[in-house]
Amino acid sequence: MRLAGDTAPCVAYLMGNHTIAERMFRHNPAAMLYAPLRTVLWQDSSSQAWFAVDQPSTQFGSFSDPRITATGHDLDAKLAVLLAHLGLDVPPALQPVDLPPKQP
């Protein structure tokens, strides 16, 4: 983006675990569209730091497969733990939901 004249500090990361991704891949390889998760860290003009990531359950829920969706909810919970560990607010959307039992 610097070549376009933008000066905001920003970095994008891929965040994931291949064993978790495989739990979805076995049911639908297209789940790799969203695994690993894309994350972005940037600083705005007032020097405030920001972290952005797509909500895993929303992304993986788009496959309409309860096994993949359940893994997305598991990732929501893991993301919530990470944010809490970093001392950040955990958005309500990442709070646990009642899920059906996991299927193999």
C-alpha positions in Angstrom: 0.0 0.0 0.0 3.0 2.3 0.5 3.5 2.4 -3.3 0.0 3.9 -3.5 0.9 6.6 -1.0 -0.7 5.1 2.1 1.4 5.5 5.3 -0.7 3.6 7.9 1.3 0.9 9.6 -0.5 -2.4 8.8 0.4 -6.1 8.7 -1.7 -9.1 7.6 -1.2 -12.5 9.1 -2.6 -16.0 8.5 -3.5 -17.6 11.8 -4.4 -21.3 12.0 -3.7 -24.9 12.9 -3.5 -27.6 10.3 -5.1 -30.2 12.5 -8.2 -28.0 13.1 -8.4 -27.2 9.4 -8.4 -30.9 8.6 -11.5 -31.4 10.8 -13.3 -29.3 8.2 -11.4 -30.3 5.1 -12.5 -33.9 5.4 -16.1 -32.8 5.0 -15.6 -30.1 2.4 -12.2 -29.1 1.0 -13.7 -25.7 0.1 -13.4 -24.8 3.8 -9.8 -23.9 3.0 -11.2 -20.7 1.6 -11.2 -19.5 5.2 -8.5 -21.6 6.8 -6.2 -20.3 8.0 -8.0 -17.2 9.3 -6.9 -13.9 7.9 -6.0 -11.3 10.5 -4.9 -7.7 10.2 -3.2 -5.4 12.7 -3.0 -1.7 11.9 -2.5 1.7 13.5 -4.9 4.6 12.8 -3.9 8.3 12.5 -4.3 8.8 16.3 -1.8 5.9 17.0 -4.6 3.6 18.1 -3.8 -0.1 17.4 -6.5 -2.3 15.8 -6.9 -6.0 15.3 -9.4 -7.4 12.8 -10.4 -11.0 12.0 -13.4 -12.6 10.3 -15.6 -14.4 12.8 -14.8 -18.1 12.2 -18.3 -19.4 12.8 -19.7 -17.0 10.3 -17.2 -17.9 7.6 -17.4 -21.7 8.2 -21.2 -21.6 8.8 -21.6 -20.6 5.2 -21.0 -24.2 4.2 -24.3 -25.3 5.8 -22.6 -28.4 7.3 -23.1 -28.7 11.0 -19.7 -30.4 11.4 -17.9 -27.5 9.8 -20.0 -24.9 11.6 -19.2 -26.6 15.0 -15.5 -26.3 14.3 -16.1 -22.6 13.4 -17.8 -22.1 16.9 -14.8 -23.9 18.5 -12.6 -21.4 16.7 -14.8 -18.5 18.0 -14.1 -19.7 21.5 -10.4 -20.0 20.9 -10.3 -16.5 19.5 -12.2 -15.2 22.5 -9.6 -16.8 24.8 -6.8 -15.2 22.8 -8.5 -11.7 23.0 -9.1 -12.1 26.8 -5.5 -13.2 27.3 -4.3 -10.1 25.5 -6.5 -8.0 27.8 -8.9 -7.0 25.0 -12.6 -6.9 25.1 -14.3 -10.1 23.8 -17.1 -9.2 21.4 -20.5 -10.7 22.3 -20.5 -12.5 18.9 -17.6 -14.7 20.1 -19.4 -15.8 23.3 -20.2 -19.5 23.4 -23.5 -20.7 22.0 -25.4 -23.9 22.6 -24.3 -26.4 19.9 -25.5 -29.8 19.0 -23.2 -32.7 20.0 -20.1 -33.0 17.8 -20.2 -35.5 15.0 -17.2 -37.5 13.9 
